[in-house]
Amino acid sequence: MAVSRAIGLMSGTSLDGVDVALIETDGEAVSAFGPVGYRAYRDAERALLQQALAEATALTDRTARPGVLAQAEQQVTDIHAQTVETFLAKNGIAGDSVTVVGFHGQTVLHRPHDRLTVQIGDGKALARRLGIPVAHDFRAADVAAGGHGAPLVAIFHRALVGKLDRPDPIAVLNIGGVANVTWCNGEVPPIACDTGPGNALIDDFMRAHTGRALDDGGVMASRGKPDADFIGRVLGDPFFALDPPKSLDRNAFAYASLTLPKLSIADGAATLAALTAAAVARVIPQLPVAPATWIVAGGGARNRALIQFLAQGLAPATVETADAVGWSADALEAQAFAYLAVRTMRGLPITFPSTTGVPKPMTGGIVVKP
């Protein structure tokens, strides 16, 4: 197959901003990694998205955009368009040299058991503005067929892992607002699932108690002591006993609904970071073979305390960040949606029974032209 230049965009459940990346791929192998970029959400923009998340809980129609959701969708589309335009200009990339843009949009509701997943962002409007074909709405077909619609990026992780010189099995752990893992072991079909809370609880705790958007570098958590009793209570939730595939809505373990004990800021940050790590470890008995290697990507890879909790909880396996193995910890999901966009254009499957629980390998996404 011919190699395509593709741009991927990702705005995750941590609500920090938009990642953008360019790769070259035929939808099977990744031939080259291009530049990456990032556009942070401003406080007012993040506040609007948080409002949209709250209002989306009442949705029963995935196409409806009542109230603030219509405003939030316009904002998401505009910001993603600006992000691509800035990225192209900064890196001297001609728009007509790009085959497709992979546009995930912003998830505001994810209830696969109700056959409902909602990502806001107007793919048609983005294609018109950029003058480039856009692949979007990647989750809907999978969920409609009875899958979880998440995690979506397992097939991309599998493509990358195949080139690594690391002991098998290899687990790729993405820690965004929600954490998810892809288990890879040679030619065996990959297994994927959400593991539990990622950065969302830590970020919400820090905003509530300090006004800061996150525990930058895990500095606060590194000074604290986890509350083991609280972690044990949360891990008693039935979700953690489910076998993969399984997925979560960002609000499934919402900070506002958890009764966190009265802790210092350092102890609270440490407790929530340790909870994320403990939830990851709970997945190991549900996998065919325990991973020998863990590679951590996403915002959580920047939290040194969280990495330390993972190293302790996942031993004797090794734990490395994506940057340490030559990948981009920050842009990995954006690169994945560039990859999925090319697969979508070529009619290749993007979800599988072992990754989302869909009955058979499925194509997904919709491609719209300018």
Secondary structure by P-SEA (a helix, b strand, c coil): cbbbbbbbbbbcccccbbbbbcccccccccccccccbbbbbcaaaaaaaaaaaaaacccccccccccaaaaaaaaaaaaaaaaaaaaaaaaccccccccbbbbbcccccccccccbbbbbccaaaaaaaacbbbbccccaaaaaaccccccccaaaaaaaaccccccccbbbbbbccbbbbbbbcccccbbbbbccccaaaaaaaaaacccccccccccccccccccaaaaaaaacccccccccccccccccccccccccccccaaaaaaaaaaaaaaaaaaacccccccccbbbbbccccccaaaaaaaaaaaccbbbbcccccccccccaaaaaaaaaaaaaaacccccccccccccccbbbbbbbcc
